[in-house]
Amino acid sequence: MQVKEQTLLSAPSNSGGKEYLVILGQNDDDTFSVMIKNGPAGNLRQQPEKAPYSDFDAARKAYTKAIEAKLKGSGSSIYSIVRQTCPSDNVIEISEVRAVTSPFGAQLLNPLNTIEEVLELFATGQYVMQLKADGDRMSLLHKGSKVDQVTAFNRKGQCRDVPQSLSQFLSSKAISEQFYLDGEIVKNVFYVFDTLLCPNAPTVSEQPYARRFVALREMLESLELSGEQIKLIPTIYPEDGIEAAKAFCDSVLSAAGEGVVLKKINSKHAAGRPNSGGDFLKFKFLESSTCLVTKINQQRSVGISLYDVNGNEINVGNVTIPPSANIPSLGDLIEVQYLYAFTGGSLFQPVYLGKRSDLDRAECTLSQIHRWKTDVQLEVLAA
């Protein structure tokens, strides 16, 4: 078959996403066929072909219809055109493209630099302390018991796949109530820490965090959602006292946890990240940054870079890719965990966490690094 036109569509997600390839081709007998391949990104499977078309216009109409159906389709995955190969006068113009976004923007965290800052703020009695889950940010809008009534979003508010185990769990509950959960997916477990839509609580999104968290806990209990698939994030309350907070930090550190979060109990939900300070704060025992892959090395490692304030690529070393993961490509964004960065040098003890599909290249900046190891610090450590 001679390919006349083809269009690749993609629905990205933190787990790699899906792709949908539509091909319009001419057969040896001068008939025309429309071939469709779909599946996980990089692993497409061909669907059964329909009977060939004797007329090109009829074939192209079917080809266009297949593309339009995906762009306007239902379900939780949102497709967009990645690449289109065709004569310049045959470009498909779609008048209506489905663009589902989260009804609530993600509230993001600002960093704290020391554990002393964390404990000092907690001691004011104005914050709860929570585990900083080391996973993928995900919010979930539940409109009903059917599969297409459950939609998941990433931190940018874009649709992403609902993990299969979570989808099956929610389907088994057959819950008709609407609710919205915000949290992190860690190894197929959804750790939730906020709700902005609850049954019988239409104004919960306008309430301070302490009330939203109570509403979240009560909702999980009343709907019997707490279990192996959905868990309330571990939390220390002001009334638990500073010693409980210290013990919690020690336990997270000893368990190689990523860090802790402070959330002001009287804070309202505010999408995005404040320029400085803020009511939602984080401290990472192990820091991580989103890096740009700029070199593919031998023996399963890649070179990584970050942008300085002038937009220049600054090399920050290499990171090994474990055998269980696919080697990223040049230009990919990946998350790298490390203890600290040497001033003017590389990340110390970098660990590959995975690809990032929910961020832009412009966010791969040196400003992500808050733990710098200077020569003076090295001298103190060596003494």
C-alpha positions as CSV (number, residue, x, y, z in Angstrom):
1,M,0.0,0.0,0.0
2,Q,1.3,3.5,-0.9
3,V,0.7,5.9,1.9
4,K,-1.0,9.1,0.6
5,E,-1.8,10.8,4.0
6,Q,-1.3,10.0,7.6
7,T,-2.1,11.6,11.0
8,L,-0.7,10.8,14.4
9,L,-2.7,11.8,17.4
10,S,-1.5,11.6,21.0
11,A,-3.1,11.7,24.5
12,P,-0.2,12.2,26.9
13,S,-0.2,11.1,30.5
14,N,2.3,10.6,33.3
15,S,2.3,6.9,32.5
16,G,3.4,7.4,28.9
17,G,0.0,8.1,27.2
18,K,-1.7,6.7,24.2
19,E,-1.3,7.3,20.4
20,Y,-3.7,6.9,17.5
21,L,-2.4,6.7,13.9
22,V,-4.7,7.0,10.9
23,I,-3.3,6.2,7.5
24,L,-4.9,6.8,4.1
25,G,-3.3,4.6,1.4
26,Q,-3.7,3.5,-2.2
27,N,-3.6,-0.2,-2.9
28,D,-2.0,-2.0,-5.8
29,D,-5.4,-2.5,-7.5
30,D,-6.0,1.3,-7.3
31,T,-8.5,1.0,-4.5
32,F,-8.0,3.1,-1.3
33,S,-7.9,1.9,2.3
34,V,-8.0,3.6,5.8
35,M,-5.8,1.9,8.3
36,I,-5.9,2.6,12.0
37,K,-3.3,1.7,14.7
38,N,-3.6,2.6,18.3
39,G,-2.3,1.7,21.8
40,P,0.3,2.8,24.3
41,A,2.8,5.3,23.0
42,G,5.5,3.5,21.0
43,N,3.5,0.2,21.0
44,L,0.7,0.6,18.5
45,R,-1.5,-2.3,17.4
46,Q,-3.3,-2.4,14.0
47,Q,-7.1,-2.5,14.1
48,P,-8.9,-4.7,11.6
49,E,-9.2,-3.0,8.2
50,K,-12.5,-2.2,6.7
51,A,-13.3,-3.0,3.1
52,P,-11.3,-0.8,0.6
53,Y,-12.9,2.1,-1.1
54,S,-13.0,2.4,-4.9
55,D,-13.2,6.2,-4.7
56,F,-10.5,8.4,-3.2
57,D,-13.0,11.0,-2.0
58,A,-15.0,8.4,-0.1
59,A,-11.8,7.0,1.5
60,R,-10.6,10.5,2.5
61,K,-14.0,11.2,4.1
62,A,-13.7,8.1,6.2
63,Y,-10.1,9.0,7.0
64,T,-11.1,12.5,8.1
65,K,-14.1,11.2,10.1
66,A,-11.8,8.8,12.1
67,I,-9.6,11.7,13.0
68,E,-12.5,14.0,14.0
69,A,-14.1,11.3,16.1
70,K,-10.9,11.0,18.2
71,L,-10.5,14.8,18.6
72,K,-14.1,15.2,19.6
73,G,-14.5,11.9,21.5
74,S,-15.8,11.1,25.0
75,G,-13.9,9.4,27.8
76,S,-11.0,10.6,29.9
77,S,-8.3,10.7,27.3
78,I,-7.9,14.0,25.3
79,Y,-6.2,13.6,21.9
80,S,-4.5,16.2,19.8
81,I,-2.7,16.1,16.5
82,V,1.0,15.5,16.8
83,R,2.0,15.1,13.2
84,Q,0.2,15.2,9.9
85,T,1.6,14.2,6.5
86,C,-0.4,15.2,3.5
87,P,-0.3,17.6,0.5
88,S,-0.5,21.2,1.6
89,D,-3.9,21.7,0.1
90,N,-5.3,18.6,1.9
91,V,-4.7,19.7,5.5
92,I,-7.6,18.7,7.7
93,E,-9.1,21.6,9.6
94,I,-11.1,20.6,12.7
95,S,-13.7,23.1,13.7
96,E,-14.4,21.6,17.1
97,V,-11.7,20.0,19.3
98,R,-12.6,18.6,22.7
99,A,-10.6,20.4,25.4
100,V,-11.5,19.1,28.8
101,T,-9.6,20.7,31.7
102,S,-9.8,20.5,35.4
103,P,-12.5,22.7,37.0
104,F,-10.1,23.6,39.7
105,G,-6.5,24.6,39.1
106,A,-3.8,22.8,41.1
107,Q,-2.5,24.6,44.2
108,L,1.2,24.3,44.1
109,L,3.8,24.3,46.9
110,N,6.7,26.7,47.6
111,P,9.9,25.3,49.0
112,L,11.4,25.7,52.5
113,N,15.2,25.4,52.8
114,T,15.7,23.9,56.2
115,I,13.9,21.5,58.6
116,E,14.3,24.3,61.3
117,E,12.0,26.5,59.2
118,V,9.5,23.6,59.0
119,L,9.4,23.1,62.7
120,E,9.3,26.8,63.5
121,L,6.3,27.3,61.3
122,F,4.5,24.2,62.7
123,A,5.0,25.5,66.2
124,T,2.9,28.6,65.5
125,G,-0.2,26.3,65.5
126,Q,-1.3,27.6,62.1
127,Y,-0.3,24.6,60.0
128,V,-0.9,20.9,59.6
129,M,2.1,18.8,58.6
130,Q,1.7,16.1,55.9
131,L,3.8,13.5,54.1
132,K,5.0,14.7,50.8
133,A,4.1,11.7,48.7
134,D,6.7,10.8,46.1
135,G,4.4,10.2,43.1
136,D,2.5,11.9,40.3
137,R,0.1,14.7,41.1
138,M,-3.4,13.8,40.1
139,S,-6.9,15.2,40.7
140,L,-10.0,13.2,40.0
141,L,-13.5,14.4,39.1
142,H,-16.2,11.8,39.8
143,K,-19.6,12.5,38.2
144,G,-21.2,9.1,38.4
145,S,-20.7,5.4,38.4
146,K,-20.0,4.9,34.7
147,V,-16.4,4.8,33.4
148,D,-16.8,7.9,31.2
149,Q,-18.0,9.9,34.3
150,V,-14.6,9.6,36.0
151,T,-11.9,12.0,34.7
152,A,-8.4,12.4,36.0
153,F,-6.2,15.5,35.5
154,N,-2.4,16.2,35.9
155,R,-1.0,19.2,37.7
156,K,-1.4,21.4,34.6
157,G,-5.2,20.6,34.5
158,Q,-4.9,18.4,31.4
159,C,-6.7,15.1,31.2
160,R,-4.6,12.0,32.0
161,D,-5.4,8.3,32.2
162,V,-7.2,7.0,35.3
163,P,-5.1,4.2,36.6
164,Q,-6.8,0.9,35.8
165,S,-6.8,-0.4,39.4
166,L,-8.4,2.9,40.6
167,S,-11.0,2.9,37.8
168,Q,-12.0,-0.7,38.7
169,F,-12.2,0.1,42.4
170,L,-14.5,3.1,41.7
171,S,-16.6,1.1,39.3
172,S,-17.1,-1.6,41.9
173,K,-18.4,1.0,44.4
174,A,-21.1,2.1,41.9
175,I,-21.2,5.6,43.6
176,S,-23.7,8.1,42.0
177,E,-22.5,11.1,44.0
178,Q,-20.2,13.8,42.6
179,F,-16.9,14.6,44.2
180,Y,-13.5,15.9,43.4
181,L,-10.3,14.6,45.0
182,D,-6.8,16.0,44.8
183,G,-3.7,14.0,45.6
184,E,-0.8,11.9,44.4
185,I,-0.6,8.5,42.7
186,V,2.1,6.4,44.3
187,K,2.5,2.9,42.8
188,N,-1.3,2.7,42.0
189,V,-2.3,4.0,45.4
190,F,-4.1,7.4,45.4
191,Y,-3.0,9.4,48.4
192,V,-5.6,12.3,48.7
193,F,-5.1,15.5,50.6
194,D,-7.9,17.9,49.4
195,T,-11.4,18.0,48.1
196,L,-13.1,20.8,46.3
197,L,-16.5,19.1,45.6
198,C,-18.3,17.0,48.1
199,P,-21.8,15.4,48.2
200,N,-24.1,17.7,50.0
201,A,-21.3,20.3,50.3
202,P,-21.5,22.6,47.3
203,T,-19.4,25.4,48.9
204,V,-16.6,23.2,50.2
205,S,-14.2,24.8,47.7
206,E,-14.7,28.2,49.4
207,Q,-13.9,26.8,52.8
208,P,-10.5,27.1,54.6
209,Y,-8.2,24.1,54.3
210,A,-8.9,22.7,57.8
211,R,-12.6,22.4,56.9
212,R,-11.9,20.9,53.5
213,F,-9.7,18.3,55.0
214,V,-12.4,17.3,57.6
215,A,-14.9,17.2,54.8
216,L,-12.5,15.0,52.8
217,R,-12.0,12.6,55.7
218,E,-15.8,12.3,56.4
219,M,-16.5,11.8,52.7
220,L,-14.0,8.9,52.3
221,E,-15.6,7.3,55.4
222,S,-19.2,7.8,54.3
223,L,-18.7,6.6,50.8
224,E,-16.4,3.7,52.0
225,L,-13.6,4.9,49.7
226,S,-10.7,4.5,52.2
227,G,-8.8,1.3,51.6
228,E,-6.0,-0.1,49.5
229,Q,-6.6,2.1,46.5
230,I,-7.5,5.4,48.1
231,K,-5.8,6.6,51.3
232,L,-5.9,9.8,53.3
233,I,-2.4,11.4,53.4
234,P,-0.7,10.9,56.7
235,T,-1.1,14.2,58.7
236,I,0.1,15.7,62.0
237,Y,-2.3,18.3,63.5
238,P,-1.3,21.4,65.5
239,E,-2.8,19.9,68.7
240,D,-0.5,16.9,68.3
241,G,2.4,19.2,69.4
242,I,5.9,19.9,68.2
243,E,7.4,16.6,69.5
244,A,4.9,14.7,67.3
245,A,6.0,16.8,64.4
246,K,9.7,16.1,65.0
247,A,9.0,12.3,65.3
248,F,7.0,12.4,62.1
249,C,9.9,14.1,60.3
250,D,12.3,11.5,61.7
251,S,10.1,8.7,60.5
252,V,9.8,10.1,57.0
253,L,13.5,10.6,56.8
254,S,14.3,7.1,58.1
255,A,11.9,5.6,55.6
256,A,13.7,7.5,52.8
257,G,10.5,9.6,52.2
258,E,10.7,12.6,49.9
259,G,9.8,15.2,52.5
260,V,7.0,16.9,54.4
261,V,4.4,19.5,53.5
262,L,2.9,22.4,55.6
263,K,-0.6,23.7,54.9
264,K,-2.0,26.7,56.6
265,I,-5.3,25.6,58.3
266,N,-7.2,28.8,57.5
267,S,-6.0,29.1,53.8
268,K,-8.4,29.2,50.9
269,H,-7.8,27.2,47.7
270,A,-5.7,29.2,45.2
271,A,-4.6,27.7,42.0
272,G,-0.9,28.0,41.0
273,R,2.2,28.8,42.9
274,P,2.7,32.2,44.7
275,N,5.8,34.2,43.8
276,S,7.2,33.7,47.3
277,G,6.0,32.3,50.7
278,G,2.4,31.2,50.5
279,D,0.2,29.0,52.6
280,F,1.2,25.6,51.1
281,L,4.9,24.8,51.7
282,K,7.2,21.9,51.2
283,F,10.5,20.6,52.4
284,K,12.3,17.8,50.6
285,F,14.7,15.6,52.4
286,L,15.8,14.5,48.9
287,E,15.5,17.2,46.3
288,S,14.4,16.6,42.8
289,S,14.4,18.7,39.6
290,T,13.0,18.4,36.1
291,C,15.9,18.2,33.7
292,L,16.4,18.2,30.0
293,V,18.0,15.2,28.4
294,T,20.9,16.6,26.2
295,K,23.1,13.5,25.7
296,I,22.6,9.8,25.4
297,N,25.6,8.0,26.9
298,Q,26.7,4.4,26.8
299,Q,25.9,1.9,29.5
300,R,22.3,3.2,30.2
301,S,23.0,6.8,31.2
302,V,22.0,10.2,29.9
303,G,23.5,13.6,30.2
304,I,21.2,16.2,31.7
305,S,21.1,20.0,31.7
306,L,19.2,22.9,33.2
307,Y,18.7,26.5,32.0
308,D,20.3,29.5,33.7
309,V,18.6,32.9,34.0
310,N,19.8,33.8,30.5
311,G,18.4,30.7,28.9
312,N,21.7,28.9,28.5
313,E,21.9,25.1,28.9
314,I,24.0,24.3,31.9
315,N,25.3,20.7,32.2
316,V,24.5,19.2,35.6
317,G,26.0,15.7,35.1
318,N,24.6,12.3,34.2
319,V,22.0,10.0,35.6
320,T,21.8,6.2,35.2
321,I,18.6,4.8,33.7
322,P,17.6,1.5,35.6
323,P,17.1,-1.7,33.5
324,S,13.3,-1.6,34.3
325,A,12.9,1.8,32.5
326,N,13.2,2.8,28.8
327,I,16.1,5.1,28.0
328,P,14.7,8.6,27.4
329,S,15.3,10.4,24.1
330,L,17.1,13.6,23.4
331,G,14.9,16.5,24.4
332,D,12.8,14.5,26.8
333,L,12.1,16.0,30.3
334,I,12.9,13.7,33.2
335,E,12.7,14.0,36.9
336,V,15.9,13.4,38.8
337,Q,16.3,13.1,42.5
338,Y,19.5,14.0,44.4
339,L,21.0,15.1,47.7
340,Y,22.3,18.4,46.6
341,A,24.2,20.2,43.8
342,F,27.8,21.2,43.8
343,T,28.3,24.9,43.0
344,G,29.2,25.1,39.4
345,G,29.1,21.4,39.1
346,S,26.9,18.3,39.0
347,L,24.0,16.8,41.0
348,F,25.2,14.6,43.8
349,Q,23.9,11.0,43.9
350,P,21.3,11.6,41.1
351,V,18.5,9.0,40.8
352,Y,16.2,8.7,37.8
353,L,12.6,8.9,38.7
354,G,10.9,8.9,35.3
355,K,9.8,11.0,32.4
356,R,7.7,14.2,32.9
357,S,4.9,14.8,30.4
358,D,3.1,17.4,32.4
359,L,5.7,20.2,32.4
360,D,7.2,22.5,29.7
361,R,10.9,22.8,28.8
362,A,11.0,26.3,30.1
363,E,10.5,24.9,33.7
364,C,13.9,23.1,33.5
365,T,15.7,25.8,35.4
366,L,18.6,26.0,37.9
367,S,16.2,27.9,40.2
368,Q,14.7,24.5,41.1
369,I,17.8,23.7,43.0
370,H,17.8,24.9,46.6
371,R,20.5,22.7,48.1
372,W,23.9,23.8,46.9
373,K,27.1,22.4,48.4
374,T,29.8,25.1,48.5
375,D,33.5,24.6,49.0
376,V,33.1,26.0,52.5
377,Q,30.5,23.4,53.3
378,L,32.7,20.6,52.0
379,E,35.6,21.8,54.2
380,V,33.3,21.7,57.2
381,L,32.1,18.2,56.4
382,A,35.6,17.0,55.8
383,A,36.9,18.4,59.1
